[in-house]
Amino acid sequence: MRWTAEQVLELAPDPASARAAGGLASPARWARLGASERAVWGACQGSGKAPYQVGVDLAGPAFRCSCPSRKVPCKHVLGLLLLWSAGTVGEGPEPDWVSPWLDQRDAQAAAPRETERDEVAAQRRQARRADRVAAGVAELDGWLADQARRGLGTLERGGWATFAAVAARMVDAQAPGLAAGLRRAGEAAGRGRNWPSRVLEELGLLHLLVTAHARLGELPGPLADTVRARLGYTTDTAEVAASGERVADDWVVLGVIDQIDERLSTRRVWLHGLNTGRPALVLSFAPPGRPMDNSLPTGIVTPATLAFYPGAQPLRAVLAERSGTELASTPPGTTVAGALTGYAAALATDPWLERWPVLLADVTPVRAGDGWALVDPAGDALPLRPGADPWPLLAVSAGRPRTVGAEWATAGLLPLSCWDDDRPVRL
């Protein structure tokens, strides 16, 4: 039975896809159109040289398209179905790229018991991990209570080894987030004059995470997602791209930071939505020695749709759709007070937040004691973190106010970019 146009448009993931599909529902845009009892297919010319292969399994329905869009179904699938619903797609033999796909789906449908067994096995694995995490959390809770009774002085004597041993047990308990917090505390123990306050901050955040885990079932959904992420549970990127919160905007790249160790290279890309004001973090990974993803260089503006990972303060995102890039003229920044207000609101939502992007307008680098700071016209200042090199910014600004993109953490600011007479400069 042929579908109606209304039934087709009900499949659209968003209004924009439905509108775009209407423009593709013209036979002139298609080649090799055809239909059978099982499927509809065609080739649609897109922005690339080769046309997109588009197919629909009518029994599912299930959709297949070679375009780069992560929407399901994409606009090409919807356009094809609109043509078919209007009766303009004739019947014909299934092409070579359609029949194997349909046969594979039929075979999978004929073996539901195997799928059910896989799902049961996955549920058992999840339950076993939850038990291990709960045991690790309980052990850490007792360890934290012991440290509070003994005092921080004993941690200085034990040094890094005290924390490393507990961190290793958290890794065994499949709670890498707890292990990371313990390592940060161990790196601070006994180092510098203010090490007790830094260690106490890390241990306090760990205790808060332990307490939140005990009440996980009572927490609002987004906050529970944040707690799971901080414990070390991961969310599949494909799942985020398919069902995560989507935000369309013109995104300016504030900066790129590479973190390289022996096992994995990580690239952090900070984005700022020019219309929504939303911050976003796009992460990419590569083995040591392999090139990193360089599709989002500092200083560009890209009209795109981002899909955000779940959480109380959604920050990490994946690039779902993108349509071109251009160099960014000077974007509108905020004051130091405005940046701190935004950070405080984010921290109140996610107290485990480690980093936050800021875009400061008309700030000047100045000496501040033994270090440096960025000062706005109101005289408010944010310090640069220890080890941050101020000289690239000084060389570009020559002491004049500039709009600066930076990463903020409790240790201070790390300048990433600035705009010199509407010219973006990577720092």
C-alpha positions in Angstrom: 0.0 0.0 0.0 1.4 3.3 -1.1 2.0 5.9 1.7 0.5 9.4 1.7 2.6 12.5 1.7 1.4 13.2 5.3 2.7 9.8 6.4 6.0 10.5 4.8 6.5 13.9 6.5 5.6 12.4 9.9 9.0 10.5 9.6 10.9 13.8 9.4 13.3 14.3 12.3 12.7 18.1 12.3 10.8 20.8 10.4 13.9 21.8 8.4 14.2 18.2 7.0 10.6 18.3 6.0 11.0 21.6 4.1 14.2 20.4 2.4 12.5 17.2 1.3 9.8 19.2 -0.5 12.5 20.7 -2.7 13.9 17.3 -3.6 10.5 15.8 -4.5 11.1 16.5 -8.2 11.9 13.8 -10.8 14.4 16.2 -12.4 16.6 15.8 -9.3 16.7 12.0 -9.5 18.1 9.3 -11.7 17.7 5.5 -11.7 14.4 5.7 -9.8 12.6 2.5 -9.1 10.3 0.5 -6.7 9.5 -3.1 -5.8 7.2 -4.7 -3.3 10.1 -4.5 -0.8 11.7 -1.1 -1.4 12.0 2.2 -3.2 15.4 3.5 -4.5 17.0 6.2 -6.5 20.1 8.4 -7.1 20.0 12.0 -6.1 22.7 14.5 -7.2 24.1 16.3 -4.1 26.9 18.8 -3.6 29.6 16.2 -4.5 30.6 14.7 -7.8 28.9 11.3 -7.3 25.2 11.2 -6.7 23.8 9.9 -3.4 22.4 6.3 -3.4 19.1 6.4 -1.5 17.0 3.4 -0.5 14.0 2.6 1.7 13.1 -0.8 3.0 9.3 -0.4 3.2 8.8 -3.2 5.6 10.9 -1.6 8.4 10.8 1.1 7.4 14.5 1.3 7.3 16.5 3.9 5.4 19.9 4.0 3.6 21.6 7.1 2.0 25.3 7.7 1.1 25.1 11.4 2.0 27.0 12.6 5.1 23.9 13.7 7.1 23.4 12.1 10.5 19.7 12.7 10.4 17.5 9.6 10.2 15.8 9.7 7.8 17.7 12.4 5.9 16.1 14.9 3.4 17.0 12.7 0.4 15.1 9.7 1.8 12.1 11.9 2.5 12.3 13.5 -1.0 12.4 10.0 -2.5 9.4 8.8 -0.5 7.4 12.0 -1.5 8.0 11.1 -5.1 6.9 7.5 -4.5 3.8 8.6 -2.6 2.8 10.8 -5.6 2.9 7.8 -7.9 5.9 9.1 -10.0 8.2 6.2 -9.3 7.7 3.2 -11.5 8.3 -0.4 -10.6 11.5 -2.2 -11.8 14.2 -4.7 -10.8 16.1 -4.1 -7.7 19.7 -2.8 -8.4 22.8 -4.6 -7.2 23.3 -2.3 -4.2 19.7 -2.6 -3.0 19.1 -6.4 -3.1 22.0 -7.4 -0.8 20.9 -4.8 1.8 17.3 -6.0 1.8 18.4 -9.7 1.9 20.6 -9.0 4.9 17.7 -7.3 6.7 15.4 -10.2 5.9 18.0 -12.6 7.4 18.3 -10.5 10.5 14.6 -10.4 10.9 14.4 -14.2 10.6 16.8 -14.6 13.5 15.2 -12.6 16.3 16.3 -15.1 19.0 20.0 -14.3 18.4 19.3 -10.6 18.7 17.3 -11.2 22.0 20.3 -13.2 23.3 22.6 -10.4 22.5 20.4 -7.9 24.3 20.2 -10.1 27.3 23.9 -10.5 27.4 24.4 -6.8 27.1 22.0 -6.2 30.0 24.0 -8.7 32.1 27.2 -7.0 31.3 25.7 -3.7 32.3 24.4 -5.1 35.6 27.9 -6.6 36.4 29.5 -3.3 35.7 27.0 -1.5 37.9 27.8 -3.9 40.7 31.6 -3.3 40.3 31.1 0.5 40.2 28.9 0.3 43.4 31.6 -1.7 45.2 34.3 0.7 44.1 32.2 3.7 45.3 31.6 2.1 48.6 35.4 1.4 49.0 36.2 5.0 48.1 33.6 6.3 50.5 35.3 4.5 53.4 38.8 5.6 52.3 37.7 9.3 52.1 36.2 9.0 55.6 39.6 7.6 56.9 41.5 10.5 55.4 39.2 13.0 57.0 39.8 11.4 60.4 43.6 11.2 60.0 44.1 14.6 58.5 45.8 15.8 55.3 49.3 15.6 56.8 49.3 11.9 56.4 48.7 12.3 52.7 51.8 14.4 52.3 53.9 11.6 53.9 52.4 8.9 51.7 52.6 11.1 48.6 51.5 9.9 45.1 51.7 6.2 46.1 48.8 6.6 48.5 46.5 7.9 45.8 47.8 5.6 43.0 46.9 2.5 44.9 43.3 3.5 45.4 43.1 4.9 41.8 44.2 1.4 40.5 41.3 -0.2 42.5 38.9 2.3 41.0 40.1 1.3 37.5 39.5 -2.4 38.4 36.0 -1.3 39.6 35.3 0.2 36.1 35.0 3.7 37.5 37.7 5.6 35.6 36.2 9.0 36.6 37.0 8.3 40.3 40.5 7.1 39.4 41.1 10.4 37.5 40.1 12.5 40.5 42.4 10.5 42.8 45.3 11.0 40.4 44.7 14.8 40.3 44.7 14.9 44.1 47.9 12.8 44.2 49.7 15.1 41.8 48.9 18.1 44.1 49.7 16.4 47.4 52.8 18.0 49.0 53.5 20.3 46.0 53.5 24.1 46.6 52.3 26.2 49.5 48.6 25.7 48.8 48.6 22.0 48.2 46.2 21.2 51.1 43.4 23.3 49.6 43.9 21.8 46.1 43.8 18.2 47.5 40.8 19.0 49.7 39.0 20.4 46.7 39.6 17.2 44.7 38.6 15.0 47.6 35.5 17.1 48.2 34.4 16.6 44.6 35.0 12.9 44.9 32.9 12.8 48.1 30.1 14.7 46.3 30.2 12.2 43.5 30.1 9.2 45.9 27.0 10.8 47.6 25.4 11.5 44.2 25.9 7.9 43.2 24.1 6.7 46.4 21.0 8.8 45.3 21.3 8.2 41.6 17.7 6.9 41.4 16.4 10.1 43.0 18.2 12.6 40.8 16.6 14.4 37.8 17.5 12.7 34.6 20.0 15.2 33.2 21.9 15.3 36.6 21.9 11.5 36.8 23.4 11.5 33.3 26.1 13.9 34.5 26.9 11.7 37.5 27.2 8.6 35.3 29.5 10.5 32.9 31.7 11.7 35.8 32.0 8.1 37.1 33.2 7.0 33.7 30.2 5.6 31.9 30.3 6.5 28.2 27.6 7.3 25.7 28.0 6.0 22.2 28.7 8.8 19.7 26.3 7.4 17.1 23.6 7.5 19.8 24.3 11.1 20.5 24.3 12.0 16.8 20.9 10.3 16.4 19.1 11.4 19.5 21.1 14.1 21.3 19.8 17.7 21.8 20.4 19.5 18.5 21.4 23.2 18.3 21.8 24.9 14.9 23.9 28.1 15.0 26.9 29.9 13.4 29.7 28.4 15.5 33.0 30.3 15.9 36.0 28.2 16.9 37.6 29.9 19.9 40.6 27.6 20.1 42.1 24.1 19.8 44.1 22.3 22.5 46.0 19.1 22.0 46.8 16.8 24.9 49.2 14.0 23.9 50.3 11.1 26.0 51.8 7.6 25.3 48.5 5.9 24.5 46.2 8.5 23.1 46.2 12.0 21.6 43.1 14.1 22.5 42.1 17.3 20.7 39.7 19.8 22.5 38.0 22.3 20.2 36.0 25.0 21.9 33.1 26.6 20.0 30.8 29.5 20.7 27.4 30.0 19.2 27.1 33.5 17.8 23.3 33.5 17.9 22.5 31.3 20.9 25.6 32.1 23.0 25.9 28.4 23.7 29.4 27.0 24.5 30.4 23.6 23.0 33.3 21.2 23.2 34.1 18.9 20.3 36.6 16.1 21.2 38.6 14.0 18.8 41.1 11.2 19.4 44.0 9.6 17.5 46.7 7.0 18.3 50.2 8.5 19.0 51.9 9.7 15.8 48.7 9.8 13.8 47.3 13.1 12.5 44.5 14.7 14.4 41.2 15.9 13.0 41.8 19.4 11.7 38.3 20.2 10.3 37.7 22.9 12.9 40.7 25.3 12.9 40.9 28.3 15.2 39.1 31.4 14.0 36.6 30.1 11.5 32.8 30.4 11.6 30.8 27.4 10.4 27.0 27.2 10.1 26.3 23.8 11.7 24.1 21.7 13.8 25.6 20.2 16.9 24.2 17.2 18.8 25.0 17.5 22.5 25.8 14.7 24.9 23.2 14.3 27.8 23.8 16.0 31.1 22.8 18.8 33.5 25.1 21.2 31.7 25.4 20.0 28.1 28.8 21.0 26.8 30.4 18.2 24.8 28.9 17.8 21.3 29.4 16.1 18.0 29.1 17.8 14.6 25.9 16.5 13.1 25.5 18.8 10.0 27.7 21.4 8.5 27.4 23.8 5.6 30.6 25.7 4.8 33.1 27.8 6.7 34.5 31.3 6.6 37.0 33.4 8.7 35.3 35.0 11.7 35.3 38.8 12.1 35.6 39.9 15.7 32.8 38.2 17.5 30.9 39.9 20.4 32.5 39.0 23.7 31.6 39.7 27.3 33.1 41.3 30.3 35.1 39.6 33.0 32.1 39.9 35.3 29.8 38.4 32.6 32.2 35.5 32.0 32.4 34.7 35.8 28.6 34.9 36.0 28.2 32.4 33.2 30.8 30.1 34.7 29.2 30.3 38.2 25.8 29.3 36.7 27.4 26.3 34.9 29.3 25.3 38.0 26.1 25.3 40.0 24.6 23.0 37.5 27.6 20.7 37.2 29.9 21.0 40.2 32.5 18.6 38.6 33.0 21.0 35.6 36.7 21.2 35.0 37.0 23.6 32.1 34.8 26.4 30.5 35.3 28.5 27.4 35.2 32.3 27.7 35.1 35.0 25.0 36.3 38.3 26.5 35.8 41.7 24.8 38.4 44.5 24.9 40.8 42.9 27.4 44.4 43.9 27.8 47.3 41.6 29.1 49.0 43.2 32.2 51.5 42.1 34.8 49.9 40.8 38.0 52.4 40.0 40.7 54.6 37.2 39.4 52.2 36.3 36.6 49.9 37.9 34.1 46.2 38.7 33.9 43.6 40.0 31.3 41.9 43.2 32.4 38.7 44.6 30.9 37.7 48.3 30.7 35.9 48.1 34.1 39.2 47.1 35.7 38.1 43.5 36.4 40.8 40.9 35.8 41.2 37.2 35.3 44.7 35.6 35.9 46.5 33.5 33.4 47.2 30.0 34.6 50.7 29.2 35.7 52.8 28.2 32.6 50.5 30.0 30.1 52.7 32.0 27.7 51.5 35.6 27.5 54.0 36.7 24.8 52.0 35.7 21.7 49.1 37.7 22.9 51.3 40.6 23.8 53.0 40.5 20.4 49.6 40.7 18.6 47.9 43.2 20.9 51.0 45.5 21.5 49.3 46.3 24.8 46.0 47.4 23.2 42.6 45.9 24.1 41.6 42.8 22.1 38.8 40.2 22.0 40.3 37.0 23.4 39.0 33.4 23.3 40.3 31.4 26.2 39.8 28.2 28.3 39.0 28.9 32.0 39.8 26.5 34.8 40.4 26.9 38.5 44.1 27.4 37.8 43.4 30.4 35.6 43.0 31.4 31.9 44.7 29.8 28.9 44.4 32.3 26.0 43.7 30.4 22.7 42.9 33.1 20.2 42.4 36.8 19.7 41.1 39.1 17.0 43.4 41.8 15.6 41.4 44.3 13.5 38.9 41.5 12.6 41.6 39.0 11.8 41.6 35.9 13.9 44.9 34.8 15.3 45.7 31.5 17.0 47.7 31.8 20.2 
